[in-house]
Amino acid sequence: MNKSVLSVLAAGALSLVLSGCGESSAPDADAVSVSGSTSVTELMEVLGEHWHKQSKVIVEVQGTGSSAGIHAANQGTSHIGMSSREVAGDELVSGVTTSVLAYDGIAVVVNSSNTIAGLSTAQVAAIYRGEASNWQDVGGEDLPIVLVTRDPASGTRVAFEDIMGLKAEDERGNIVSTIARTAQVAPGNGAVKMTVAQNSHAIGYISLGSVDGSLKSVSIDGIEASMDTIADKSYKIIRPFVLMHAGQEASKNSEAFLTWLLSDEAQNIVSAEGYIPAN
């Protein structure tokens, strides 16, 4: 079974858990619908479970990507949209407002067997442009580099490109990605993580909150990615987790959930999950 099928099955299973273990296939009219960034999804699922325990309200979370989350908020197809990058005002229709749920670092990750412990911003950019194609080019072993990136609609990719200088103007004046076309494109944090963990030549980038013992993050310009270095902004690859919501589409339950997400109780959970609270 290929990875894309496994991802669909896993997403479906998770949806069943969050919607009452599949007791009924009909949508719950009182449920709160949240969709968007796959990076924010992992945290939102935890928060949704906590909220359900105390409110008995189901929170339906779908990881569809930041661009899809922005669209869902604009169209009112979800009560709350999620983005793992800054959202410009002209991306939102009138009446849609934003709140920052948390701040997160984007960790540059390699296989646990890789001897590289740190890279500079310039080295990471050279790797992703395809200018450095062997680990030996950046102080590692004589092995080819396998690039893993996210799809163009990913908020994590957009933020990574912006911060690492991986965009340029083409001959028509359009701003385009300079990430090498040879890069493997993964549909989410989990897919990047699995690919890098299983391929000793690979490099990728994922939410810091997703990093675990299956792979390792490398320091950037001598700074390790951690909650402390994100909080004091010495680690530079940082982005917000943005929530989008429209007043006219809000329900009583979604308003209550959104208020709770920004409360001290919820923000303490954000911190416990390895992210920087918004307040």
N, C-alpha and C positions, 0 to 999 in steps of 0.2 A: 504493500500500500504506500503511495507516495506521500510526501510531507504536506502538500496542499490539501489532500483528502483528510489526513490526520488532523490538520488545523481546523477544517470545517467541522469534523466530528467533535473535537475538543470544545469548540465554541458552542456547538449545539448542546453538549452535555452541561456546560457551565450555565447556559441559559435556563436549562431545566432546573438546576439547583436553585438559582436565584428566583425562579418563578414558582416555587412551591413544589419542586420535585415532580412536575408534570402531572399533577392531579387532574388538571383540566387543560385541554388544548386551547380553550377560548382565552383571549386576552383579559386581564384584570383591569376593569375600568378605573379602579382606585390606585393602580400601580404608577410608579414614577419611571418614566422612560429616559434613559441616559445613553448617548451614543457618541462615538468619535475616536479620538486618539487611542491607539493600542497601548501606549506608554501609560496614559492616565487610567486606562481600564483596570490594570492590576490593582492600583490603589483604590479606585472607585468601587471595585467589587468588595474589598474589605470594609470600606465605609458603609456600603449598602447593606452588608450583613449585620453590622452593628446597629444601623438605623432600624432594620427590620425587627431585630430582637426587642427593641424598646417601643417601637411604634406599631408593629404588626403590619406595616405597609411594605409591599413588595417593591424592590428597586430592580428594574430590568436594565442590565448593562450590556451594551454591544460595542465591541472594538472594531470600528469600521474605518479608522483613520481620521486625522485631523481635518482634512478637507471635507470629508463626508460629515463630520461633526458640525462644522461651520454651516454646511448646507442644511443639515437637519434643524439647526437652531433657526436659520432664516426661513425655512419652509414650515416650521412648526410641527414637523414629524416626530420630534423628540422634545420632551419638556426641557431637557438640558443637553447642550452640546459640549464636547470636550476637545481641546486643542493642546498639543504639547509644544506650541510655539506662540510667539506674539501674534495677536490678531489685529490687523489694521482696521481702522474705522470704516474704510470704504469696502471692506469685505462683508459688512453686516448691514442688513436692511434696517429701516427705521423701527425703533421699539425693542431691538435686541441689545441687551446690555451684557457686560462682562464682569466676572469676578475672578480673582486669582486664588486658586485652591492651595497651591504649594509651589515651591521651587525645586528644581531637580538638576543634577549634573548629568551631562552626557559623557559616559565613560568610554574611552578607547580601549578595546579589549583584544587580547590575543589568547591563543591556546596555552594551557598551563605548562606545557613543555617548552615553550618559547623562551630563549635566554634573554630576550629584550626586557628590560625593566622600565625604561623611560624613553620618550621621544620628544622632540621639539615640535612646536606648531608647524614650522617649515617642513620638517620631515614627514609629518602626517599628511600635510597638503601634497607633498611630492609623491607620497605613496598613493594617495587617492586620485591624483591626476595621471598615474601610470608612469611618472618620471623615475620613480624608484620601484623597481619590479623584483628585486632580490633582497632578502633580509640582510645580506652582506653590505648592501648600499647604506644601511642605517646602523651598522655596528653589530649585526647579528650573524647567524650562520649562513653558509652558502646554500640557500634554499629559496625557491620562488615564493613570492608573496601572493596569496589568494585574497582578493578584495571582496568584502561583503558589505553591501549597502542596503538602504531601504528604497521603497518605491517613491517616485517623484511626488506623490500626494501626501507622503508622511511628514508630519510636523517635526519629528526628530531629524529627518534628513534635511528639511528646510533650515532648521536651526543650526545643524552641524555645518551645512554649506555656508551659511551667513557668517558664522563665527570663525570658521577655518579658511575663509577666503576661497571657496570652491565654486565661485560664480564668475562669469565674464560676459562681456557684450559680444554678440556675433556680428556678422557683416551687415545684418539687417537692423541692428540696433536693439535686438532683443537680449534680455538677460537670460543666460542659459547655464546649466550645470557644467562644471569641468571635470566631474567624476568620470574616470575612464569607463568606456563602454564595455570593457571586459569584466567589470565588477559583477558579481552574483547579486541579484536583487532578491531580498527576503521580505515577506509580507508583514513581519512584525518583530517586536523585541525577542519573542520566544524563538523564532526561526533563526534570527541572527545568532542568538546565544547558542543554539544547538549546533549550527554550522561551525562556529568558531571552536566550540568545545570538542567537536569531532574531527577537526582538520588542523593538524599541527602547523600548517603554513598560513593559516587564515588570520585576518584582522577585521574587526568590525567595530561598531559603536552602538551602545545601548543605554537605556536609562540606568543611572547609578543604582537606583533601588532594585534593579533586576540582577545585579552582579552577585554571584555566589561562588562556591568552591569549584564549580565545573570549568571555570576559566579564570583569567586574571586581567585586571585593569592595569594599564601602564601610566606612569606619571607623565604629565605634559609640561614642558619647560621647567622640569624639576619639582613640580607640585603634584602631589597625590590627590586624586579625587576623593573627597570625604565630606561628611556633613559640615565639619568645621571649616574646610577650605571653600566650600560653597557658600556658607553663611558669611564668611569674611571676604568673599569674592576674589580670593587669591587664585582659585581655580577658575579659569575663564570660560570653560564650555558649560554655560548655565542657561537654562530656559525656564519660563514659567509654565505651570499647568493652568490653563485658562478654561473657565466655565462660561458658557453663553446661554442666555435665557431670555425669553420674550414675555413681557408682562401679560399680553393679551392671550397667550397660549398657556399661561401658568394655571395649575390646579392648586387647590388648597394643600394637597399633599406635597407637590413639587416645591411650593414656596416654603413649606415647613422643613423639607429636606435640605433645601439650599441654605436656609438660615442656620440649620444645625451644622452643615458642612463647614461653616465659617466660625462656629463656636469654639470655645476653649477645649471642650471634650473631644470634638472631631479633630481639631488641630493637634492635640496630644497623640491621637492615633496616627496622624500624618507623620509626626516625628518618630513614633515607635516603628513605623514601616520603613524608615530610612530616608525620608524626604524632609525638606526644610519648610516649616510651617509658614503660611502667608502672613500671619499676625503674631 
